[in-house]
Amino acid sequence: MNTPLYLQNATKAAPATKIRTSILATALVDALGGPAEFQTRFSFDVIDSMIPNANFSLPPGVWTDDTSMTLCLAQSLATYRPNISTQPGGFDECHQLAAFTDWWKRGVLSATGICFDIGNTIRRALTIYSNNPTKEPLRRIHDQLSGEFSCGNGSLMRVIPIGLAYWRDETQARGYARRSSTSTHPNDLCKEACEVWTGAICKIMASTTTSEDPDIAKLDLLSYFTTFPYSHPKLRELLALPSFAPSPPSAAEELEIHYRHYHPLMKLISECESEAKDSKLPLYLPQPTTLPSSGYVVDTLVAALYCFFSTNTFEQGAIVAVNMGDDADTIGAVYGGLAGCWYGTEPSMVSDTFWSAKVEKWYESLVAKDIIADVSEALVTFSKGLAK
């Protein structure tokens, strides 16, 4: 069994470091997982280094639409201004849609200078916006894309800049996360997935970047996901305790045992820890029917949490994520943002939990690092301004 969750505390660092590392980690695992996208689990050799992406004839280290849209959202938050007299920075759905459209049509904030991959729901939303940029595009998007057929992971994969910027006000951040999802994925399930994910980022940021707040352990984060007041039954089914479970104990060690016995995700992790594993994988991976890695938003969220709670380091979780196959790049990006916020430190800090030798090699292979750094700095500046 891995180190108990109640003994795994998040790494302390300055807010700017957490922002930079979280966005960088999104790109790292996105690029690592790109070659496994569309591939069936166990049908390819274990991936633990940057390799060419044959799906789009790309060299090693190229990040995909997941990171591009994350950067678009971050850039929008950092630069939006309703009029020339206001300071730059703020939240506006149409400004975000314009940024996404610039990426789609002109390759802005792409690793290659072009948009080489885009999800169907996002393409439809951006088409609606492009055809009606000043004529109620949000209403039109909601009317056409709020059905159950539009429950992809395209809003979840990019949402992390909201929590990184607005973490000082969790209520505001969660509201913005829902609104950001609405711009392309207005289904209630997608909105709630973005909200719960953003709340988690806010809690990590608040605990790790200020001396006043106590340390946060992985068990605390699991309890957050477990006790969240879900309105959608699918999220409640997979992330909360079942109704027949007895009341959880208060002591940390007993609570973790309780979760491993009753919580759907922790039960699966416990089962997988007892199975034989591939020598190159940190943890046994179950069949896709047991732990799907599709583009369905719930599958992505649960798979990313599996990677996070079943491993002890950023590197371990990243390798588990990308070897799931199917939508491996997006699961990697979603995991990477959360794990980067949790483990993130300055590169100069000695840390086996984030800056391992293997992660440094991933970083060396990553393309267009200057784009990631520039957008991250803009978001850092905006977030600092919110503290005044």
Secondary structure by P-SEA (a helix, b strand, c coil): ccccccccccccccaaaaaaaaaaaaaaaaaaacccccccccccccccccccccccccccccccaaaaaaaaaaaaaaccccccccccbbbbaaaaaaaaaaaacccccccccccccccaaaaaaaaaaaaccccaaaaaaaacccccccccccccccaaaaaaaccccaaaaaaaaaaaaacccccaaaaaaaaaaaaaaaaaaaaccccccccccaaaaaaaaaacccccaaaaaccccccccccccccaaaaaaaaaaccaaaaaaaaaaaccccccccccccccccccccccaaaaaaaaaaaaaacccaaaaaaaaaacccaaaaaaaaaaaaaaaaccccccccccccccaaaaaaaaaccaaaaaaaaaaaaaaaaaaaac
